[in-house]
Amino acid sequence: MSRRLPLIVLLVLLPLWLAGSYAARYGFMEDGQWVGICVDETGRWECVVRSNLGLMIHFKVLGWAAVGAAVLAFVLPGRTGWWLGVLALVFGLPALALYNTTLAVFAVVIAGLRLVRESRSA
């Protein structure tokens, strides 16, 4: 397996993840159709998911998870830190799209810096 394969896969999947996050924002959270449906039928599973996503946005769960993972990634060495940086991006990109930009900007920058940092030779 190539040493660059995880980086190539990451560079392909992260934009798709960001696009999916924006699709959830504009197609699910802000769409007037879902607002009307969820006012009438609150018990539908889609409305429950929408409600829980709204609570996650309100309490900034994705943003705080991204910041926590990014800070840990920055201080932990080796592969563990690299994968925590990836996890911070996985939480941070949806947080950017879903109204948690204040926290997510810092998390994405810290995680990006961690991912491009050279590993120290032993």
Protein Blocks (a to p, Z undefined) as FASTA:
>chain_A
ZZklmmmmmmmmmmmmmmmmmmmmmmmmmmmklmmmmmmmmmbmklmmmmmmmmmmmnom
mmmmmmmmmmmmmmpgcjllmmmmmmmmmmmmmmmmnoplmmmmmmmmmmmmmmmpccdd
ZZ
